[in-house]
Amino acid sequence: MLGIEIVTWIIVGLVLGGAAHYISTRKPAWGEVLIVGAIGALVGGLIFRSGGTPGTFSGVALVTAGVGAIVFLVIDGLFHGKRPPQQHPQT
């Protein structure tokens, strides 16, 4: 059952990562948000399972994976931030 959960968490992370690409004002690279979202969802899902939750597939596990993805995407946005446009010297 864990295999199905992991695949589902990754899908949740990919979907939220794709949504983050459209929502973000800094327009991060697709690969960046998809990977960060998937990793966050995996971490959130695994933390939820390690908390002694029974091994059944549930909506709560999906929400937890989603929260993990969002937390990782926010942290990624804070580290990269909105960079000011580069100014080219005038010649």
C-alpha positions as CSV (number, residue, x, y, z in Angstrom):
1,M,0.0,0.0,0.0
2,L,2.9,2.4,0.6
3,G,3.9,2.3,-3.1
4,I,0.5,3.7,-4.1
5,E,0.7,6.3,-1.4
6,I,4.1,7.5,-2.6
7,V,3.0,7.7,-6.2
8,T,-0.1,9.7,-5.1
9,W,2.0,12.1,-2.9
10,I,4.4,12.7,-5.9
11,I,1.4,13.5,-8.1
12,V,0.0,15.9,-5.5
13,G,3.4,17.6,-5.3
14,L,3.7,17.9,-9.1
15,V,0.2,19.4,-9.3
16,L,0.9,21.9,-6.6
17,G,4.3,22.7,-8.1
18,G,2.7,23.4,-11.4
19,A,0.1,25.6,-9.7
20,A,3.0,27.4,-7.9
21,H,4.6,28.2,-11.3
22,Y,1.4,30.1,-12.3
23,I,0.8,31.8,-9.0
24,S,4.4,32.9,-8.3
25,T,5.4,36.4,-9.4
26,R,9.0,35.4,-9.9
27,K,8.1,32.7,-12.5
28,P,10.5,29.9,-11.3
29,A,11.7,27.3,-13.7
30,W,9.2,24.4,-14.3
31,G,11.7,21.8,-13.2
32,E,12.4,23.6,-10.0
33,V,8.8,23.9,-8.8
34,L,7.9,20.4,-9.9
35,I,10.9,18.8,-8.0
36,V,10.4,21.0,-4.9
37,G,6.7,20.3,-4.8
38,A,7.2,16.5,-5.2
39,I,9.9,16.4,-2.5
40,G,7.8,18.5,-0.2
41,A,4.8,16.2,-0.7
42,L,7.0,13.1,-0.1
43,V,8.4,14.6,3.2
44,G,4.9,15.6,4.3
45,G,3.4,12.2,3.5
46,L,6.3,10.3,5.2
47,I,6.1,12.5,8.3
48,F,2.3,11.8,8.5
49,R,2.9,8.1,8.2
50,S,5.7,8.1,10.8
51,G,3.3,9.6,13.3
52,G,1.7,6.2,13.9
53,T,-1.1,6.6,11.5
54,P,-2.6,3.3,10.3
55,G,-1.5,2.1,6.9
56,T,-4.7,3.0,5.2
57,F,-4.9,5.4,2.3
58,S,-6.8,8.5,3.3
59,G,-7.6,12.0,2.4
60,V,-5.8,13.3,5.5
61,A,-2.6,11.8,4.1
62,L,-3.2,13.7,0.8
63,V,-3.8,17.0,2.7
64,T,-0.6,16.4,4.7
65,A,1.4,15.8,1.5
66,G,-0.1,18.9,0.0
67,V,0.9,20.9,3.1
68,G,4.4,19.5,2.8
69,A,4.6,20.6,-0.8
70,I,3.3,24.1,-0.1
71,V,5.8,24.5,2.8
72,F,8.7,23.4,0.6
73,L,7.6,25.7,-2.2
74,V,7.3,28.7,0.2
75,I,10.8,28.0,1.6
76,D,12.1,27.7,-2.0
77,G,10.6,31.1,-2.8
78,L,12.1,32.7,0.3
79,F,15.6,31.4,-0.6
80,H,15.4,32.6,-4.2
81,G,13.2,35.6,-3.6
82,K,12.3,38.1,-6.2
83,R,15.4,39.3,-7.9
84,P,15.6,42.8,-9.2
85,P,16.1,43.1,-12.9
86,Q,19.6,43.5,-14.0
87,Q,20.6,46.8,-15.4
88,H,23.0,46.9,-18.3
89,P,25.6,49.7,-18.3
90,Q,24.9,52.4,-20.9
91,T,27.6,52.8,-23.4
